[in-house]
Amino acid sequence: MKNYLKPLEHKFKALFFAAFRSLLRKGQEDFTPLDGNKIKKVLFLRPEKIGDMVISLPVFDGLRRHFPHIKISILGSPTNKAIIKDDPRFDRIYIYRKNPLRVISVLMAMRRGKYDCVVDMIGNDSVTALFLSQMCAQGRPRIGVGKVKYRDYYDFNYDHRLGNTGHIIENTLRLLEAFDIDSTKINCYAEPYIKAESDTKAADFIESVTGSDNSVFKVGYNLSAGSPTRIWAEEKAIELLKRILEYDPTCKIILFSTPAERKRAEQLREKVDPRLTLVPDNLNLTEAAAIIRRLDVIISPDTSIVHIARSLKVHVVGLYSRYMKNFLLWRPYGQETGAVVSGCDDNIFDITVDQVYDTFVQVVRNHNPVKK
């Protein structure tokens, strides 16, 4: 049903833009970088997926590092709320929901915030984000990323899609140039906020798996993904995990899955080896991140787990479709190896066990001298 409704939604938004475009204010033709010392509050718009929010964290940290007095607020989504809901980076957190009354309510709440600047981080031409950026802080500077068709309505815009093959984190950081900040000098690693109690629970869980031996090699395997086209075949996962246990019989493998797919994870464990361990049931996302922090490497389809792991500097073996722009932008950050790319543009079904296993061994040997 969603596939049928999406084109209708796009047509409606195009008509909405055509009807009300005269109310929109064009951006400055000659933009002068903003003086962060004169700005008190900035609102970021990022109502998208979890991975989009994770790769945005370096932006918030970079802005606060240069201007620690600035209060940062964020418009998130019901999906990515899990990664930011307790994060002290943010002064206020708003949630965008596709309901007209709720949109009006959150818009009015943002207007009451009296923000000095609005940053639209949605990396394409979004009619929704365009109107929100204009209406939530009228008359204030608007910073955009990835705008093409609507770029004239932003005071500053960096379009990462025009022939740029850099990583999405580095490209997104370019918006800080609007604040006269050199984005190349910003740390691209920014951890999600993890509560102390979540970290303690994770430490206890890992100890229950490895005992008191901190040198035990710990491998994570994530079998869940947001799309069926990014779910690898079970028989391949079984063979891969058995080969990893042969490679290092002393290693510990921890299985990650969404709560909805826990039964599938349990069945996978039974078919591979009872020594495999499932993460505790009903973990929230930051609790899962606290466990990932303690791994040596994690294997995962192209999903938010990849970006969470890399933000924590955990090595990744990621499974990607061949779609070049997506792979180049979203590959595991800061790793020369670790990406396994399908021969298909829209799925990972043809990726072989040998490809993933060989990449796993390469990553382990590159980053763990003991495993030579």
Disulfide bonds with the S-S distance in Angstrom:
none
